């Protein structure tokens, strides 16, 4: 699919999403669509489910699942790299971008103290790969960064873009956080955007040295805010949260994520007329032995 046709497809999906999001007329059913990952015991995507196989509750009330199938809806993906100048994520990211060619528009940002956007949303793989190539070994940020603000900015922008299938992927080597936004604020922004947050981090990382802190109590609070978002964000939005020990694990993790994104279900359901909408949902399947990853908080 060439770039112009792909961007046209994105525009059509976003237009349809805007119509679907309008409030229903009085007495009419209201509908919602969620994107769901279903895997087997071996972590492999399951592709043969139908609407009747899904069970969804909104606000504790069972809803009518009317449609379910593997989706080809275009993705809008915000990639955020917090690597402290190590270049650790460059090769895995390049492979990820290539894997999703023709399926997504992506942006790429780097946390260098503050979050700096390297390339805006584009479907052009060559443009993205040139930006990824700049993430080689370079001066680090030993005193930490503002990953939390990067996630916040990505969520706000995706909501502004009215993204129909938004995703945020944060890759981090850890370290001290210096953001001024709260975890409650960022989690709410994430929910309102409808974005799925995936986090890949280095386990027990020593890749960012620490420096003497002049305000340890404030720093502790900022780190707690970041930890909550990196933990609760994926849990509430239906994303992955993986701590990876070896560098090769990032390549495998991102390739597995790419497979999931290309084999995700688009599930639509109706809420009976007169029933008040809720931002809390539960998604399951009737078939035994399968793992479901889906949002449990949705835009209100």
C-alpha positions as CSV (number, residue, x, y, z in Angstrom):
1,X,0.0,0.0,0.0
2,X,1.5,3.3,-1.0
3,X,1.7,6.3,1.4
4,X,-1.2,8.3,-0.1
5,X,-3.6,5.3,-0.1
6,X,-2.6,4.4,3.5
7,X,-3.1,8.0,4.8
8,X,-6.5,8.0,3.0
9,X,-7.4,4.8,4.8
10,X,-6.4,6.5,8.1
11,X,-8.6,9.4,7.4
12,X,-11.6,7.2,6.6
13,X,-11.1,5.3,9.9
14,X,-10.8,8.5,11.9
15,X,-13.9,9.9,10.3
16,X,-15.9,6.8,11.1
17,X,-14.6,6.8,14.7
18,X,-15.7,10.4,15.1
19,X,-19.2,9.5,13.9
20,X,-19.3,6.4,16.2
21,X,-18.3,8.5,19.2
22,X,-21.3,10.9,18.9
23,X,-23.9,10.6,21.6
24,X,-26.8,8.4,20.6
25,X,-30.3,9.8,20.2
26,X,-32.6,9.5,23.2
27,X,-33.9,5.9,23.6
28,X,-31.4,4.5,21.1
29,X,-28.7,1.9,21.8
30,X,-25.2,3.2,22.3
31,X,-22.2,1.3,20.9
32,X,-18.5,1.1,21.6
33,X,-15.5,-0.6,20.0
34,X,-12.4,-2.0,21.8
35,X,-9.3,-3.7,20.6
36,X,-8.5,-7.0,22.2
37,X,-5.5,-9.3,22.2
38,X,-6.1,-13.0,22.6
39,X,-3.3,-15.6,22.9
40,X,-3.0,-19.3,23.7
41,X,-1.0,-21.0,26.4
42,X,2.2,-20.6,24.3
43,X,1.6,-16.8,23.9
44,X,0.6,-17.2,20.2
45,X,-2.2,-15.1,18.8
46,X,-5.6,-16.9,18.5
47,X,-7.3,-15.9,15.2
48,X,-10.6,-17.9,14.9
49,X,-12.9,-16.3,17.5
50,X,-16.2,-14.7,16.6
51,X,-18.5,-12.3,18.4
52,X,-20.3,-15.1,20.2
53,X,-17.0,-16.1,21.8
54,X,-16.5,-12.8,23.7
55,X,-18.0,-11.8,27.0
56,X,-18.1,-8.1,27.9
57,X,-19.5,-6.2,30.8
58,X,-19.6,-2.4,31.1
59,X,-20.2,-0.9,34.5
60,X,-21.0,-4.5,35.7
61,X,-23.8,-5.0,33.1
62,X,-23.5,-7.6,30.4
63,X,-23.6,-6.1,26.9
64,X,-24.5,-7.4,23.5
65,X,-21.3,-8.2,21.5
66,X,-22.4,-7.6,17.9
67,X,-19.2,-7.9,15.9
68,X,-15.6,-9.3,16.4
69,X,-12.9,-10.1,14.0
70,X,-9.2,-9.6,13.3
71,X,-8.8,-6.0,12.4
72,X,-6.9,-4.2,9.7
73,X,-7.7,-0.7,11.1
74,X,-4.6,1.5,10.8
75,X,-2.6,2.0,14.0
76,X,-1.3,5.3,15.3
77,X,1.8,4.6,17.4
78,X,3.8,6.9,19.5
79,X,7.3,5.5,20.2
80,X,9.1,7.0,23.2
81,X,12.7,6.0,23.8
82,X,14.5,6.7,27.1
83,X,17.8,4.9,26.6
84,X,20.3,7.3,28.3
85,X,22.3,7.5,25.2
86,X,23.1,3.7,25.1
87,X,21.6,3.0,21.7
88,X,20.1,-0.1,23.2
89,X,16.8,0.1,21.4
90,X,17.9,1.1,17.9
91,X,18.0,-2.3,16.2
92,X,14.8,-3.7,17.8
93,X,12.9,-0.5,16.9
94,X,14.1,-0.6,13.3
95,X,12.8,-4.2,13.0
96,X,9.5,-3.2,14.6
97,X,9.0,-0.3,12.2
98,X,9.7,-2.5,9.2
99,X,7.4,-5.2,10.5
100,X,4.4,-2.8,10.6
101,X,5.0,-1.2,7.3
102,X,1.7,-0.4,5.7
103,X,-0.2,-1.0,8.9
104,X,0.6,2.1,11.0
105,X,1.6,5.7,11.2
106,X,4.2,6.3,13.9
107,X,6.0,9.1,15.6
108,X,9.3,8.8,17.4
109,X,10.5,10.8,20.5
110,X,13.6,10.6,22.6
111,X,13.9,11.4,26.3
112,X,17.0,13.6,26.6
113,X,16.1,15.3,29.9
114,X,13.0,16.6,28.3
115,X,11.2,14.6,25.6
116,X,12.2,15.6,22.0
117,X,10.2,14.5,19.0
118,X,12.5,13.2,16.3
119,X,9.8,12.6,13.7
120,X,6.1,13.4,13.6
121,X,3.5,10.8,12.7
122,X,4.2,9.3,9.3
123,X,3.6,6.1,7.4
124,X,7.0,6.5,5.5
125,X,9.2,3.7,6.8
126,X,12.4,5.3,5.4
127,X,11.7,8.5,7.3
128,X,11.2,6.5,10.5
129,X,14.3,4.4,10.0
130,X,16.4,7.5,9.5
131,X,15.2,8.8,12.8
132,X,15.7,5.5,14.5
133,X,19.3,5.4,13.2
134,X,20.1,8.6,15.2
135,X,19.5,6.6,18.4
136,X,23.0,5.3,18.5
137,X,25.5,5.7,21.3
138,X,25.6,9.4,22.3
139,X,25.9,11.5,25.4
140,X,23.6,10.3,28.2
141,X,21.4,12.0,30.8
142,X,22.8,10.6,34.1
143,X,20.5,12.7,36.3
144,X,17.4,11.3,34.7
145,X,14.7,12.5,32.4
146,X,11.0,13.3,31.9
147,X,9.5,10.0,30.6
148,X,6.3,10.7,32.4
149,X,5.8,14.0,30.6
150,X,6.6,12.2,27.3
151,X,3.8,9.7,27.9
152,X,1.5,12.6,28.9
153,X,2.2,14.5,25.8
154,X,1.7,11.5,23.6
155,X,-1.7,10.7,25.1
156,X,-2.8,14.3,24.7
157,X,-1.7,14.4,21.1
158,X,-3.4,11.1,20.2
159,X,-6.6,12.4,21.7
160,X,-6.3,15.6,19.7
161,X,-5.7,13.6,16.5
162,X,-8.9,11.6,17.3
163,X,-6.8,8.4,16.7
164,X,-9.1,5.4,16.2
165,X,-6.5,2.8,17.3
166,X,-3.9,4.6,19.3
167,X,-0.9,3.0,20.9
168,X,2.0,4.3,23.0
169,X,5.2,2.3,23.4
170,X,7.7,3.4,26.0
171,X,11.2,1.8,26.1
172,X,13.3,2.8,29.1
173,X,16.5,1.9,30.9
174,X,15.1,3.3,34.1
175,X,16.7,6.0,36.4
176,X,15.4,9.1,38.1
177,X,12.3,10.9,37.0
178,X,12.1,14.7,36.9
179,X,8.5,15.3,35.6
180,X,6.1,17.8,37.2
181,X,2.9,16.0,36.2
182,X,1.1,13.6,38.5
183,X,0.3,9.9,37.9
184,X,-3.4,10.6,38.3
185,X,-3.2,13.3,35.6
186,X,-1.3,11.0,33.1
187,X,-3.5,8.0,33.8
188,X,-6.6,10.1,33.1
189,X,-5.1,11.5,29.9
190,X,-4.2,7.9,28.8
191,X,-7.8,6.8,29.5
192,X,-9.4,9.7,27.7
193,X,-7.1,9.1,24.6
194,X,-8.1,5.5,24.4
195,X,-4.4,4.6,23.9
196,X,-3.0,1.2,24.8
197,X,0.3,1.7,26.7
198,X,3.1,-0.9,26.3
199,X,6.2,-0.6,28.5
200,X,9.5,-2.3,27.9
201,X,12.2,-1.7,30.6
202,X,15.6,-3.0,31.6
203,X,15.4,-5.2,34.7
204,X,17.7,-4.1,37.5
205,X,19.2,-1.5,35.3
206,X,22.5,0.2,36.0
207,X,22.6,1.8,32.6
208,X,21.8,5.2,34.1
209,X,24.2,6.3,36.9
210,X,22.7,8.5,39.5
211,X,24.1,11.8,40.7
212,X,23.8,13.5,44.1
213,X,20.3,14.8,44.6
214,X,19.5,18.2,46.1
215,X,15.8,17.5,46.6
216,X,15.4,13.8,47.5
217,X,11.8,14.0,48.8
218,X,10.6,15.6,45.6
219,X,12.5,13.1,43.5
220,X,11.0,10.2,45.5
221,X,7.5,11.5,44.7
222,X,8.3,11.9,41.0
223,X,9.7,8.4,40.8
224,X,6.5,7.1,42.5
225,X,4.4,8.9,39.9
226,X,6.4,7.3,37.1
227,X,6.3,3.9,38.6
228,X,2.5,4.0,39.0
229,X,2.0,5.0,35.4
230,X,4.4,2.4,34.1
231,X,2.6,-0.2,36.2
232,X,-1.1,0.8,36.1
233,X,-1.0,2.3,32.6
234,X,-0.6,-1.0,30.7
235,X,-2.8,-2.8,33.2
236,X,-5.8,-0.4,32.7
237,X,-5.3,0.1,28.9
238,X,-4.6,-3.5,27.9
239,X,-0.9,-3.3,27.2
240,X,2.3,-5.1,28.0
241,X,4.6,-4.3,30.9
242,X,7.8,-6.3,30.4
243,X,11.1,-6.1,32.3
244,X,13.8,-7.6,30.1
245,X,17.2,-8.9,31.3
246,X,19.2,-9.4,28.1
247,X,19.4,-6.9,25.1
248,X,18.2,-9.6,22.8
249,X,14.9,-9.7,24.8
250,X,13.9,-6.3,23.4
251,X,14.0,-7.6,19.8
252,X,11.9,-10.6,20.7
253,X,9.5,-8.5,22.8
254,X,8.9,-5.9,20.1
255,X,8.5,-8.6,17.4
256,X,6.0,-10.4,19.6
257,X,4.1,-7.1,20.1
258,X,4.1,-6.5,16.3
259,X,2.6,-9.9,15.8
260,X,-0.1,-9.1,18.4
261,X,-0.9,-5.8,16.8
262,X,-1.4,-7.3,13.4
263,X,-3.7,-10.1,14.8
264,X,-5.7,-8.0,17.3
265,X,-9.5,-8.2,17.4
266,X,-11.8,-5.3,16.8
267,X,-14.8,-6.0,19.1
268,X,-18.0,-3.9,18.9
269,X,-20.8,-4.1,21.4
270,X,-24.1,-2.4,22.1
271,X,-25.4,-1.1,25.5
272,X,-29.1,-1.4,25.9
273,X,-31.2,1.8,25.5
274,X,-31.5,3.7,28.7
275,X,-28.5,2.2,30.4
276,X,-25.9,4.7,31.6
277,X,-22.5,4.5,30.1
278,X,-19.5,3.6,32.3
279,X,-15.8,4.0,31.9
280,X,-15.2,0.5,33.4
281,X,-15.3,-2.6,31.3
282,X,-14.3,-6.2,31.6
283,X,-13.5,-8.4,28.5
284,X,-13.2,-12.1,28.5
285,X,-13.7,-15.1,26.2
286,X,-15.7,-18.3,26.7
287,X,-13.1,-20.6,25.4
288,X,-10.9,-22.1,28.1
289,X,-7.1,-21.8,28.3
290,X,-6.8,-18.4,26.5
291,X,-5.3,-15.2,27.8
292,X,-7.1,-11.9,27.0
293,X,-5.5,-8.6,27.2
294,X,-7.9,-5.7,26.9
295,X,-8.6,-2.3,28.4
296,X,-10.5,-2.2,31.7
297,X,-10.9,1.6,31.6
298,X,-12.2,3.4,28.5
299,X,-13.0,7.0,27.6
300,X,-15.9,8.3,29.6
